[in-house]
């Protein structure tokens, strides 16, 4: 995930049409604009996705880090197309 000019390592926990759930080592400010760049398996192929959104929530989860929700930029058609591709490839 890229915030300003800083790149952070994240782990995805959940993906829906509106929100991408993440685990991070550091907190993220609610309302912060960010870009997600990650690789995932879609249709048997590894695909790189580029999504944009804003931080919707950030919650400390014990010693595991922070659970962060990124609300996808609904005006960005590329976001919608890429999320639809991921969701349609689920079993």
Buried (B, 14 or more C-beta within 10 A) or exposed (E): BEBEEEEBEBEBEEBEEEBBBBBBEEEBEEEBEBBBEBEBEBEEEEBEBEBBBBBBBBEEEEEEBBBBBBBBBEEBEEBBEBBEBBEEBEE
